[in-house]
Amino acid sequence: MPLLEVLNPGSATPGLRWHKPSGNYIAEIGYHKISHVAADGSISTNRIRTTHYLGDRHSRDEAEQKFAIIKDDWNRCVEEQRKSYDQENAQRRVQGLSPLPRFKPVWPKVTVRHEAGKPKTAKKIAGAESANIRSSTAVAFPKSVLELTIRAARDRYVADLRKRIGLQNGKGINKNTFEKSVQSLDLALALNQTYTRDRRPINVDKRFGELTIGDYETFVQFWCDPRIVSSPRTGQNYVGAFRQMLKRLKVPRPEGFDEVFSLKVPKTRKIARYDPEVLKPLLNCEHERASLFALMCLNLGAYAIDIVRLRFEHITDAEGRPTVNGHYITKPREKTSHQNDFATTHWLWPETKALMEKYKARPNPFGNYFLSKQGAPYHTKTVSGLIEQVIRDSGLSGQFSVKQFRKIGASQIKALAGSDAMHQYKSNALGAADAPYILEDYSILTNALKKFREKLVADGVLNENAIAHVGDHEVPQV
């Protein structure tokens, strides 16, 4: 080998050169982003040339092969990003938004550098500091949240939420809240398997460090578009779910973020008026299980989750003591059970009690009062679905929902017996100042529920004679 080649081992491949200080072949191919996170959480981003270290003096052939592979990868990366850029610009034109900034392709990676006051989690570009690094792209270190893709961040957030199920002292959530939160987030990010729209609100494979205020603006405007969602409240829920994830993960947000995510949705209270002609078909339908669940919703101010999680020990006497064939239900409200440490005692109307006795399950390992005909606990969608079907069959779609039973009940209890009874019916917690001194007297609620039933009977909603036809026998699981 010529002496000159030993001292300066160059390459005939254009773009590949010998770097004497590091003793490596190097090539500058493509660009990457560096995100600088200031102590106050603000972010600035730079786009710089990417230097690849491809091997020492004994690896020229290998370096040339790596060079060709990296070059092809970069060309493919540029092509894919150009296609995505053009598609997004086309969508923005349709929506009347300003075009994206000039096209600047980058490698799908990010380097994060924290200024003084923050832990130093900056990650160096592969090979930039070491002559021995042999990979063609930077090594990914998903420890910093800015290096996570939205999809990966969603998984981290969901795992964090799951750990909080059942915790007390204001640190927890219940299982139903967890499921609803995850559902809203997946719908917001278009991660649900049934998503069929021709475009998506945001690219979930982008890293947070790559997102701009334009990306966030596009996401919010997507869910505020009446052609996408007809209900402003639904759009607000989806935007809120994504924002909550960002907040929980402490993702640094660009300037203007709060303004973009600030939504003004008119608060419309949907409370159905007490109407005997509406309640009659719902509480007296041919499907007895649907009647039972509707009665429990009105009698107890319950939601489907409260019915699903009813247990044998929740059947009590007037003092809240578990009693076989008791005429009361004493249990916490499921929606607030993770933050409240009390149970409410509701008197059961004879109509409710009779159907509960007929359709209760045999003693089972789950301890649940109701089981499906497969012998497993009900799903909330099964219970609410039965009632919703009756609502549709009665021609009340859009006028009535499962939650309206609780609202009608609360309104009637207040009108008949006052605010104290209404708060007990809703299982509201006492104020912080009163809780240490007051022992709830649920006879107030019992008297209110009796007055409410008397009104329902007088208005022909409940039929006292119908109880005899329910039957006293216990039936198998349904």
Secondary structure, DSSP 8 states (H G I E B T S, - for coil): --HHHHHS---SSTTEEEETTTTEEEEEEEEEEEEEE-TTS-EEEEEEEEEEEEE-GGGHHHHHHHHHHHHHHHHHHHHHHHHHHHHHHHHHHHHT----S------S-EEEEE-TTS-------TTSS-TT---SS----TTSGGGSBHHHHHHHHHHHHHHTBT--TTS-B-HHHHHHHHHHHHHHTT-STT---SS-SS-TTSBGGG--HHHHHHHHHHHT-TTT-S-HHHHHHHHHHHHHHHHHHT----TTHHHHT--------------HHHHHHHHS-S-HHHHHHHHHHHHH---HHHHHT-BGGGEE-TTS-B-TT-SEEEE--GGGTTT----EEEE--HHHHHHHHHH---S-TT-BS---TTSS---HHHHHHHHHHHHHHTT-TTT--TTHHHHHHHHHHHHHH-HHHHHHHTT----TTTTTT----THHHHHHHHHHHHHHHHTTSS-GGGGGGT-S------
